[in-house]
Amino acid sequence: MEIIKDKWLYNFVKELQNTQDLKIISPFIGDNMVAHLLKNWTGNNIQVITRFNLNDFRSGVSSLNALKKLVSYGAEIKGVKGLHSKAYLFDQKSTIITSANFTNGGFFNNHELGIQTDDQQHVFETQNYFEKLWKLDNYILDIQEIDKWQTEIDSNKIKVVGTNLMDYGISPIKKVVGSKNYFIKFYGKGNNRASWDKDVIDEVTRAHCHFAVTFPTGLGRPIRYNEGDVVYMARMIHNEEYAIFGRAIARKHNRLRDVASPEDIAKIDWKVDYPIYIRVHSGEFLNTTFGNCPKMGALMTELGYECFKGTKNSYKRGKENINPRLSLMRKPDIWLSEEGAYWVEQKFQHAKKIYNLIDQSYIDSLYQGTPLIV
């Protein structure tokens, strides 16, 4: 591994030699660097991940003409919103990970720092990172789209305060979250918290949350849940923590159907006090203990006010010093922001890979509620 502090073009061209597949991650792309690349390129494939924010092209920090040259040459280019990372991957043999954009500023004018490495683990991880971004979207930039963007920029060359042009890149958050709403439904009470070593399967057996999540009377009906929304389930555990142990898909509330039946209450007597349902399907429950589940404490610490829809909206209205934990007090559930939903989804999917899920045959063997919804 080598630390790079200068001679960026030299190091780039050196690694470019005998490279057949070049992959570039750079928010900004410059004309001069594309000229250097094409002058020294003898390989087969070029793939570029950059930004498609028209404000970048209008301000000159990135070049549409440079992208047009690359596309004309046969390069494949995709755009990701909020892209900030920079990396250059040369086949499977080496990578440069750096602060330097693929621009004159990055390669000649700015004070940049990076590493060049042929360590196979580092190359492998850079490749995986590139592929994760690449798979966010199927769209590959073409000349017609570039010309359309150029017309849009030409029509808005003078920036008016408060107006911005479109960002046509794919959003990683939107790609994962989509247009659905995401909620976390709480189980337990402050004076009835579960232990960290308790098994999730015991909670699923106790609460029957595989077919419905429950709400108390006196709070109205949970009409904000739409068909297809995602419901995570979290158990209150010791140390003022919440363990996110399950995930399911919501059915829209039906006032006549979605109330605990006498048969349901006979199975679980506490449903007398929590008889209102959001029915769910396609439930997934981690096959582990609460201690191994994703924690809401980490969610709130890492994202702050941005984790919940309500606290994020409060911040937008000018409220400061927002404590997201206060939003959980005496609430049966919480509505996640897009950022919060993305965080929980990533953590839950990671936990699935480590601990697997409770076997579906066991879930199917549990009481399924009355009336039975197929």
C-alpha positions as CSV (number, residue, x, y, z in Angstrom):
1,M,0.0,0.0,0.0
2,E,1.2,3.5,-0.9
3,I,0.1,6.9,0.4
4,I,-0.5,9.3,-2.4
5,K,-0.2,13.0,-1.7
6,D,0.7,14.4,-5.2
7,K,1.5,13.2,-8.7
8,W,-2.1,12.0,-9.1
9,L,-2.0,11.8,-12.9
10,Y,1.2,9.9,-12.8
11,N,-0.2,7.3,-10.4
12,F,-3.5,7.1,-12.2
13,V,-1.8,6.5,-15.6
14,K,0.6,4.0,-14.1
15,E,-2.2,1.9,-12.8
16,L,-4.1,2.3,-16.0
17,Q,-1.5,0.4,-18.0
18,N,-2.7,-3.0,-19.0
19,T,-6.0,-2.4,-17.3
20,Q,-9.0,-3.9,-19.2
21,D,-11.8,-2.9,-16.9
22,L,-11.8,0.5,-15.3
23,K,-14.3,1.6,-12.7
24,I,-14.5,5.2,-11.4
25,I,-16.4,6.6,-8.5
26,S,-16.3,10.4,-8.5
27,P,-19.0,13.0,-7.8
28,F,-17.4,15.4,-10.3
29,I,-15.9,14.7,-13.7
30,G,-13.7,17.2,-15.6
31,D,-13.0,17.6,-19.3
32,N,-9.2,17.6,-18.9
33,M,-9.2,14.4,-16.9
34,V,-11.4,12.6,-19.4
35,A,-9.0,13.7,-22.2
36,H,-6.0,12.2,-20.2
37,L,-8.0,9.0,-19.7
38,L,-8.9,8.5,-23.3
39,K,-5.4,9.4,-24.4
40,N,-3.9,6.6,-22.3
41,W,-6.7,4.1,-22.5
42,T,-6.2,0.8,-24.3
43,G,-8.7,-1.4,-22.4
44,N,-12.2,-2.7,-23.0
45,N,-14.7,-1.3,-20.5
46,I,-15.1,1.9,-18.5
47,Q,-17.8,2.3,-15.9
48,V,-18.4,5.5,-14.1
49,I,-20.5,6.4,-11.0
50,T,-21.0,10.1,-10.6
51,R,-23.7,12.7,-9.8
52,F,-26.5,13.8,-12.2
53,N,-27.2,17.0,-10.3
54,L,-27.7,19.7,-12.9
55,N,-26.6,22.4,-10.4
56,D,-23.1,20.9,-10.5
57,F,-22.9,21.2,-14.3
58,R,-24.4,24.7,-14.2
59,S,-21.8,25.9,-11.7
60,G,-18.9,24.2,-13.5
61,V,-17.7,21.9,-10.8
62,S,-18.6,19.0,-13.1
63,S,-18.7,18.8,-16.9
64,L,-21.6,17.6,-19.0
65,N,-19.2,17.7,-22.0
66,A,-16.9,15.3,-20.2
67,L,-19.7,12.9,-19.7
68,K,-20.7,13.2,-23.3
69,K,-17.2,12.3,-24.4
70,L,-17.2,9.3,-22.2
71,V,-20.6,8.1,-23.5
72,S,-19.5,8.6,-27.1
73,Y,-16.4,6.5,-26.4
74,G,-18.6,3.7,-25.1
75,A,-18.3,4.2,-21.3
76,E,-21.3,3.3,-19.1
77,I,-22.3,6.0,-16.6
78,K,-24.8,6.0,-13.7
79,G,-25.7,8.8,-11.3
80,V,-26.2,8.5,-7.5
81,K,-27.7,11.3,-5.4
82,G,-25.5,12.5,-2.5
83,L,-22.4,10.7,-3.8
84,H,-19.3,11.9,-2.0
85,S,-16.8,9.0,-2.2
86,K,-14.0,8.7,-4.7
87,A,-12.3,5.6,-5.9
88,Y,-10.6,4.2,-9.0
89,L,-10.6,0.4,-9.6
90,F,-8.2,-1.2,-12.1
91,D,-9.4,-4.7,-13.0
92,Q,-9.1,-6.8,-9.9
93,K,-5.5,-5.9,-9.4
94,S,-5.4,-2.6,-7.7
95,T,-7.4,0.4,-6.4
96,I,-6.9,4.1,-5.5
97,I,-9.2,5.3,-2.7
98,T,-8.9,9.0,-2.3
99,S,-10.4,12.4,-1.6
100,A,-9.6,13.5,-5.2
101,N,-12.4,14.0,-7.7
102,F,-11.7,13.1,-11.4
103,T,-11.2,16.9,-12.2
104,N,-8.3,19.3,-12.5
105,G,-9.0,20.4,-9.0
106,G,-8.7,16.9,-7.6
107,F,-5.7,15.9,-9.7
108,F,-3.7,19.1,-9.9
109,N,-4.9,22.0,-7.8
110,N,-6.2,20.8,-4.5
111,H,-4.5,19.3,-1.4
112,E,-5.7,15.7,-1.6
113,L,-4.8,12.5,0.1
114,G,-5.4,8.9,-0.8
115,I,-4.0,5.3,-0.9
116,Q,-3.0,3.0,-3.8
117,T,-3.2,-0.6,-2.9
118,D,-3.1,-4.0,-4.6
119,D,-4.1,-5.8,-1.4
120,Q,-6.7,-8.2,-2.6
121,Q,-9.0,-7.7,0.4
122,H,-9.0,-3.9,-0.2
123,V,-9.6,-4.4,-3.9
124,F,-12.4,-6.9,-3.2
125,E,-14.1,-4.5,-0.8
126,T,-13.8,-1.6,-3.2
127,Q,-15.3,-3.8,-6.0
128,N,-18.2,-4.7,-3.7
129,Y,-18.8,-1.1,-2.8
130,F,-18.9,-0.2,-6.5
131,E,-21.2,-3.0,-7.4
132,K,-23.6,-2.0,-4.6
133,L,-23.9,1.5,-6.0
134,W,-24.0,0.3,-9.6
135,K,-27.0,-2.0,-8.8
136,L,-29.1,0.9,-7.4
137,D,-30.4,1.7,-10.8
138,N,-30.6,0.1,-14.2
139,Y,-30.5,3.4,-16.2
140,I,-27.3,4.1,-18.1
141,L,-26.7,7.6,-19.4
142,D,-27.1,8.3,-23.1
143,I,-26.4,11.2,-25.4
144,Q,-30.1,12.1,-25.8
145,E,-30.4,12.6,-22.0
146,I,-27.2,14.7,-21.9
147,D,-28.5,17.0,-24.7
148,K,-31.8,17.4,-22.8
149,W,-30.0,18.3,-19.7
150,Q,-27.8,20.8,-21.6
151,T,-31.0,22.5,-22.9
152,E,-32.4,22.7,-19.4
153,I,-29.2,24.2,-18.1
154,D,-29.0,26.7,-21.0
155,S,-32.5,27.8,-20.2
156,N,-31.5,28.4,-16.5
157,K,-28.0,29.8,-16.8
158,I,-28.6,32.6,-14.4
159,K,-29.3,31.1,-11.0
160,V,-32.2,32.8,-9.1
161,V,-31.8,32.7,-5.3
162,G,-33.9,29.8,-3.9
163,T,-34.3,27.9,-7.2
164,N,-32.4,24.8,-8.1
165,L,-32.3,22.5,-11.1
166,M,-33.1,18.8,-11.0
167,D,-30.9,16.1,-9.6
168,Y,-31.5,13.1,-11.9
169,G,-29.4,10.6,-9.9
170,I,-30.8,7.7,-8.1
171,S,-31.2,8.0,-4.3
172,P,-29.9,5.0,-2.3
173,I,-32.5,5.7,0.3
174,K,-35.4,6.0,-2.2
175,K,-34.2,2.8,-3.9
176,V,-34.5,0.8,-0.6
177,V,-37.4,2.6,1.0
178,G,-39.5,3.4,-2.0
179,S,-42.9,5.1,-1.6
180,K,-44.1,3.1,1.4
181,N,-44.5,4.3,5.0
182,Y,-42.4,2.6,7.7
183,F,-43.4,2.2,11.3
184,I,-42.1,0.6,14.4
185,K,-44.7,-1.0,16.7
186,F,-43.7,-1.3,20.3
187,Y,-44.4,-4.3,22.6
188,G,-44.1,-4.3,26.4
189,K,-44.4,-1.6,29.0
190,G,-41.9,0.5,31.0
191,N,-42.6,-1.6,34.0
192,N,-42.5,-4.9,32.1
193,R,-39.3,-4.9,30.1
194,A,-37.9,-8.1,28.8
195,S,-34.3,-9.3,29.4
196,W,-31.6,-9.0,26.8
197,D,-31.1,-12.8,26.7
198,K,-34.8,-13.6,26.1
199,D,-35.5,-15.4,22.8
200,V,-37.4,-13.6,20.1
201,I,-39.4,-16.8,19.4
202,D,-41.0,-16.5,22.9
203,E,-42.2,-13.0,22.1
204,V,-43.7,-14.0,18.8
205,T,-45.5,-16.9,20.5
206,R,-46.7,-14.6,23.3
207,A,-47.9,-11.7,21.2
208,H,-49.1,-13.4,18.0
209,C,-47.6,-10.5,16.1
210,H,-47.2,-12.6,13.0
211,F,-50.8,-11.9,12.0
212,A,-51.6,-8.6,13.6
213,V,-50.0,-5.8,15.6
214,T,-52.3,-4.4,18.3
215,F,-53.4,-1.0,19.6
216,P,-55.3,0.1,22.7
217,T,-58.8,1.6,22.7
218,G,-59.1,5.3,23.2
219,L,-56.5,6.3,20.6
220,G,-58.8,6.1,17.6
221,R,-58.2,3.8,14.7
222,P,-54.7,3.4,13.0
223,I,-55.8,4.9,9.7
224,R,-52.4,6.2,8.7
225,Y,-51.3,2.7,7.8
226,N,-51.7,2.0,4.1
227,E,-51.8,-1.3,2.3
228,G,-48.2,-2.5,1.8
229,D,-46.6,-0.3,4.4
230,V,-43.8,-1.9,6.4
231,V,-44.2,-2.5,10.2
232,Y,-41.2,-3.4,12.3
233,M,-41.8,-4.8,15.8
234,A,-39.7,-3.7,18.8
235,R,-39.7,-5.1,22.3
236,M,-39.0,-2.9,25.3
237,I,-36.1,-4.4,27.1
238,H,-34.0,-3.5,30.1
239,N,-31.7,-0.4,30.2
240,E,-34.3,1.8,28.5
241,E,-33.8,0.0,25.2
242,Y,-35.9,-1.3,22.4
243,A,-34.9,-4.4,20.4
244,I,-36.2,-4.5,16.8
245,F,-37.0,-8.2,16.3
246,G,-39.6,-8.5,13.5
247,R,-40.7,-7.0,10.2
248,A,-44.0,-7.5,8.3
249,I,-46.2,-5.9,5.6
250,A,-49.4,-4.1,6.7
251,R,-52.9,-4.4,5.5
252,K,-55.0,-1.3,5.5
253,H,-57.2,-1.1,8.6
254,N,-60.8,-2.3,8.2
255,R,-63.1,-1.0,11.0
256,L,-65.3,-4.0,11.0
257,R,-62.8,-6.7,10.5
258,D,-59.7,-5.5,12.4
259,V,-60.9,-5.9,16.0
260,A,-59.9,-8.7,18.3
261,S,-62.5,-11.5,18.1
262,P,-63.7,-13.4,21.2
263,E,-61.5,-16.3,19.9
264,D,-58.5,-14.0,19.8
265,I,-59.1,-12.7,23.3
266,A,-59.5,-16.3,24.6
267,K,-56.0,-17.1,23.2
268,I,-54.4,-13.9,24.5
269,D,-56.4,-12.3,27.3
270,W,-54.5,-8.9,27.3
271,K,-56.1,-8.2,23.9
272,V,-59.1,-7.0,25.9
273,D,-57.2,-3.8,26.4
274,Y,-55.4,-3.9,23.0
275,P,-58.2,-5.0,20.6
276,I,-57.5,-2.8,17.6
277,Y,-55.5,-4.4,14.8
278,I,-53.3,-3.6,11.9
279,R,-53.2,-7.0,10.3
280,V,-49.9,-8.0,8.8
281,H,-48.5,-10.7,6.5
282,S,-45.1,-11.9,5.2
283,G,-43.7,-11.6,8.7
284,E,-40.0,-12.2,9.4
285,F,-38.6,-12.7,12.9
286,L,-35.0,-12.9,13.9
287,N,-34.0,-16.3,15.3
288,T,-32.0,-15.0,18.2
289,T,-32.2,-13.1,21.5
290,F,-33.3,-9.5,22.0
291,G,-29.7,-8.6,22.8
292,N,-28.6,-9.4,19.3
293,C,-31.4,-7.5,17.6
294,P,-31.0,-3.9,16.1
295,K,-31.5,-1.3,18.8
296,M,-33.5,1.8,18.7
297,G,-31.0,3.5,21.0
298,A,-28.4,3.3,18.2
299,L,-30.9,4.6,15.7
300,M,-31.6,7.7,17.7
301,T,-28.0,8.3,18.6
302,E,-26.8,8.0,15.1
303,L,-29.6,9.9,13.3
304,G,-30.9,12.3,16.0
305,Y,-34.0,14.2,15.0
306,E,-33.8,12.7,11.5
307,C,-34.8,9.2,12.6
308,F,-38.6,9.9,13.0
309,K,-41.0,11.7,10.7
310,G,-42.4,13.8,13.5
311,T,-39.1,15.0,14.9
312,K,-37.7,15.7,11.4
313,N,-40.8,17.8,10.6
314,S,-40.3,19.6,13.9
315,Y,-36.8,20.5,13.0
316,K,-37.9,21.8,9.6
317,R,-40.4,24.1,11.4
318,G,-37.4,25.6,13.4
319,K,-37.5,23.6,16.6
320,E,-34.1,23.0,18.1
321,N,-32.6,20.6,20.7
322,I,-34.9,17.8,19.7
323,N,-34.7,14.7,21.8
324,P,-36.1,11.8,19.7
325,R,-36.5,9.6,22.8
326,L,-39.3,11.9,24.0
327,S,-41.3,10.9,21.0
328,L,-41.5,7.3,22.3
329,M,-43.2,8.1,25.6
330,R,-46.6,6.5,26.0
331,K,-46.8,5.7,22.3
332,P,-47.8,2.4,20.8
333,D,-45.8,3.0,17.6
334,I,-43.6,5.5,15.8
335,W,-43.6,6.7,12.2
336,L,-40.0,6.5,10.7
337,S,-38.5,9.1,8.4
338,E,-37.0,7.9,5.1
339,E,-33.6,8.1,6.7
340,G,-34.8,6.2,9.8
341,A,-36.5,3.5,7.6
342,Y,-33.3,3.1,5.5
343,W,-31.2,2.7,8.7
344,V,-33.6,0.1,10.2
345,E,-33.9,-1.8,7.0
346,Q,-30.1,-2.1,6.6
347,K,-29.6,-3.2,10.2
348,F,-32.5,-5.7,10.0
349,Q,-31.2,-7.3,6.8
350,H,-27.7,-7.5,8.2
351,A,-29.1,-9.2,11.3
352,K,-31.0,-11.7,9.1
353,K,-27.7,-12.8,7.5
354,I,-26.1,-13.4,10.8
355,Y,-28.9,-15.0,12.9
356,N,-31.4,-16.2,10.2
357,L,-35.1,-16.2,10.7
358,I,-37.5,-18.2,12.8
359,D,-38.6,-21.1,10.6
360,Q,-41.8,-20.4,8.6
361,S,-43.2,-23.8,9.5
362,Y,-43.2,-22.7,13.2
363,I,-44.9,-19.4,12.4
364,D,-47.6,-21.3,10.4
365,S,-48.2,-23.6,13.3
366,L,-49.3,-20.7,15.5
367,Y,-52.8,-19.4,15.9
368,Q,-53.6,-17.3,12.9
369,G,-56.5,-15.1,14.2
370,T,-60.2,-15.0,13.6
371,P,-61.4,-14.3,10.9
372,L,-58.5,-15.9,9.1
373,I,-57.2,-13.6,6.4
374,V,-55.6,-15.4,3.4
